[in-house]
Amino acid sequence: MTTDVLKKHKVNHVALVIDKSGSMQRHQSTVIRVVDGFVKGLREESKALGHETRISLYAFDHEVKCLVWDMSVQDLPSMQNVYSVQNGATSLIEATVLALDDLKSEVSEKYGEHSFLQVTWTDGIENASGCSETGQMHSSADGSYVTRPAQLNQWKARIQKAIGGLADHWTSAILVPSSLAKRKAQEYGFPAGNISIWDADTTAGVEEAIGTMTAAATNFLRGRDRGVRGTKSLFAVGQDISVDDVKANLEPLDARKYKLVKVNEEAEIRPFVQGHGLTYYQGCAYYQLGTRVTVQASKEVAILEKSTDRVFTGQAARDLLFGPGTTAGSISVKAGHNPDLEVYVQSKSVNRKLKAGTRLLVML
């Protein structure tokens, strides 16, 4: 490559940091599918965009191991023979810090335009960082009480420094199992928009993680193609597409086939539709995406151009928002900021609460 080409060559370094503590045993086979699906999304989107994407895999219980180091996603095999669950504790802080430190110290940015994405995925609460050095957990198994506060505080300071010191072309994110775990992740320094809660108690929750991870990979790479090298809203959707993208890939609906209605105060969806003289039937109404919701595979989505109120929907709209391959299961998403577009999600509920200040899209 010439020097000019090298400067423009986009190289993405992704580090997946995966929990392999004992509680993940029931999810082992599904975790492999989630990671394989995530890698597939990276592989397909990288190829389509002409990026080079390299991936590293770390697994942790009370110890941390690097399973794969900075390998091209085009060459990475299935996790089937790589990942296995052990009967250990949860040192997610230590694992995250190691992944970030390795990328910082071992990857040269001399040639090309580099970006870094680190994603930690856990079903538990931090309780064992530093165990590899001291031989001791610092907290109880559920993290409810601390037995070695100095050890915990040392590692909290390390992760806060590691994430707080990241440059703009670095993105650090985490999937956690509960609101409590989310609050702790924010304490550690993960941006709120880069934290996603998944249901660790059900197989459906793990299936949902597949869609969430795949959409995140798609959003990251598409953002990169537009010159966004780092993000604090990894698990949001819609911010990374343009009106030109929509027009190039989707056909607008006939304006006579839908109506947009302003929601001035909170209301249930069916009486709200009927109160505006419209016929309600299951699936006719689409609410405006805002805070995080779960979008099932059976739900359609729509994209609205703000300047014209033109609406685009169908499978192609879902692919454009979430990335191809997210139709098999549910996906947890929230709206990203886009000055030109709004995202709407189909509701099949008769009593969904509509939020004041939004709009409702009703198919006629």
Secondary structure, DSSP 8 states (H G I E B T S, - for coil): --HHHHHH-EEEEEEEEEE-SGGGGGGHHHHHHHHHHHHHHHHHHHHHHT-EEEEEEEEESSSEEEEEEEEETTT---GGGT----S----HHHHHHHHHHHHHHH---SSSEEEEEEEEE-SS----TTHHHHSS-SB-TTSSSBS-HHHHHHHHHHHHHHHHT--TTEEEEEEESSHHHHHHHHHHT--GGGEEE--TTSHHHHHHHHHHHHHHHHHHHHHHHTT----S-TTEESTT--HHHHHHH--B--GGGEEEEE--S-EEHHHHHHHTT----TT-EEEE--S-EEE-TT--EEEEETTTTEEEESHHHHHHHH-TT--SS-EEEEE---SSEEEEEEE--SS-EE-TT-EEEEE-
